[in-house]
Amino acid sequence: MSRRIGSASSAVVLQAEKDIRARLRGQHFDFTAMSAISNVYRAGTAVRNHMERTVLAEYGLSWVAFTVLWVLWIWGPQETAHVAEEAGVTKGTLTGVIKTLQSRKMVRRLPHKDDRRRVSVELTARGEKLIAELFPQFNAHERRAVNELSIEEQRQLARLLRKITNSVINT
């Protein structure tokens, strides 16, 4: 019987990890690191998929579109290069997202006064209203995602994930 690493069942995932160790037996792999990173990826993907299927779907937004709106809401107008970096996408991908958000009148482009190649984006009143309405619902789903962890465990998880992020970024 095949075990799936993407299962929602902890028992199935643990069996899948055992199957992986058995298949790769005798080879020099760091199974602890493999398990940690696999679970980071699975958790992130599960949260993102859940958010897109539930709260973001109600607003017709992808994860990246939501992230763009959120970045602009928190930090105000930004150059597209900065928004792309914050959203974790290429400038090419961001261009399509900005076009969609602009067609929905949620953001507007602001040309740079000295350099035509540089463009900033900002929220419109409509975009501001949407993200202000959406974020409390989004945050409620964030709370549900970590509800089995104590406050201290949530803080520890955030701290540990920042360490992993910093390790990858600084490599």
C-alpha positions in Angstrom: 0.0 0.0 0.0 1.4 3.4 -1.0 1.8 6.0 1.8 1.4 9.6 0.8 3.7 12.3 2.3 0.9 14.9 1.5 -1.7 13.1 3.7 -3.7 15.0 6.3 -3.2 12.0 8.6 -0.1 12.2 10.9 0.0 8.4 11.0 0.1 8.2 7.2 2.8 10.9 7.0 4.9 9.1 9.6 4.6 5.9 7.7 5.6 7.7 4.5 8.7 9.0 6.2 9.5 5.5 7.3 9.0 4.3 3.7 11.4 7.0 2.5 14.1 6.0 5.0 13.6 2.3 4.0 13.9 3.2 0.2 17.1 5.3 0.8 18.6 3.0 3.4 22.4 2.7 3.2 22.8 6.1 1.6 24.1 9.1 3.5 21.1 11.5 3.7 20.1 13.7 6.6 16.6 12.3 7.2 15.9 14.7 10.1 16.6 17.7 7.8 14.6 16.1 5.0 11.6 15.5 7.3 11.8 19.1 8.7 11.9 20.7 5.3 9.3 18.4 3.9 7.0 19.4 6.8 7.7 23.1 6.4 6.8 22.8 2.7 3.7 20.7 3.4 2.4 23.1 6.1 3.0 26.2 4.0 1.3 24.6 1.0 -1.7 23.4 3.1 -2.2 26.9 4.6 -1.8 28.7 1.3 -4.3 26.3 -0.4 -6.7 26.6 2.4 -6.6 30.4 2.3 -7.1 30.4 -1.5 -10.0 28.0 -1.4 -11.8 29.7 1.5 -11.4 33.4 2.4 -9.5 34.6 -0.7 -11.9 32.8 -3.1 -14.7 34.9 -1.7 -12.9 38.0 -3.0 -11.6 36.5 -6.2 -8.0 36.8 -5.0 -4.9 34.6 -5.4 -2.3 34.4 -2.6 0.0 36.7 -4.5 -2.7 39.3 -5.2 -3.6 39.2 -1.5 0.0 39.6 -0.6 0.4 42.6 -2.9 -2.7 44.3 -1.4 -1.4 43.6 2.1 2.1 44.9 1.4 0.6 48.2 0.0 -1.8 48.4 2.9 0.9 48.1 5.5 3.7 50.0 3.9 2.0 52.3 1.5 3.1 53.0 -2.1 6.0 50.9 -3.2 8.2 50.4 -6.3 7.2 47.3 -8.1 10.6 45.7 -7.5 10.1 46.0 -3.7 6.5 44.6 -4.0 7.8 41.6 -6.1 10.4 40.9 -3.5 7.9 41.1 -0.6 5.4 38.9 -2.5 8.2 36.4 -3.4 7.5 36.5 -7.1 9.3 37.8 -10.2 8.7 41.2 -11.6 7.1 39.5 -14.6 4.6 37.6 -12.4 3.9 40.8 -10.5 3.1 42.6 -13.7 0.2 40.3 -14.4 -1.1 40.5 -10.9 -0.9 44.3 -10.9 -2.7 44.4 -14.3 -5.5 42.3 -12.8 -5.7 44.4 -9.6 -5.6 47.6 -11.6 -8.5 46.4 -13.9 -10.5 45.7 -10.7 -9.6 49.3 -9.6 -7.8 48.1 -6.4 -4.4 49.6 -7.2 -3.0 52.3 -9.4 0.4 52.7 -11.1 2.5 55.7 -10.3 5.2 56.6 -12.8 8.6 57.6 -11.4 9.3 61.3 -11.8 12.9 60.8 -13.1 13.1 57.3 -14.5 10.4 55.9 -16.8 11.6 52.4 -16.2 10.6 52.6 -12.5 7.0 52.3 -11.5 5.4 52.4 -8.1 1.9 51.1 -7.1 -0.5 52.2 -4.5 -3.9 51.1 -3.2 -7.0 52.9 -4.4 -9.8 53.6 -2.0 -11.5 50.5 -3.3 -8.4 48.4 -2.6 -8.0 49.9 0.8 -11.6 49.1 1.6 -11.3 45.5 0.4 -8.1 44.6 2.3 -9.4 46.3 5.5 -12.6 44.1 5.2 -10.7 41.0 4.2 -7.8 40.9 6.7 -9.8 40.2 9.8 -11.3 37.1 8.1 -7.8 36.1 6.9 -6.4 36.5 10.3 -9.3 34.3 11.8 -8.2 31.5 9.4 -4.5 32.1 10.5 -5.7 31.6 14.1 -7.5 28.4 13.2 -4.4 27.1 11.5 -2.4 27.3 14.7 -5.2 26.7 17.2 -3.6 23.4 18.4 -0.5 25.3 19.5 -0.1 27.2 22.7 0.8 30.9 22.4 4.4 30.0 23.4 4.5 27.2 20.8 3.3 29.7 18.2 6.0 32.2 19.1 8.6 29.4 19.1 7.4 28.2 15.6 7.6 31.7 14.2 11.1 32.1 15.7 12.3 28.8 14.3 10.8 29.5 10.8 12.6 32.9 10.8 15.8 31.0 11.5 15.2 28.7 8.6 14.4 31.6 6.3 17.5 33.5 7.4 19.6 30.4 6.8 18.4 30.0 3.3 18.5 33.7 2.4 22.1 34.1 3.8 23.5 31.1 2.0 
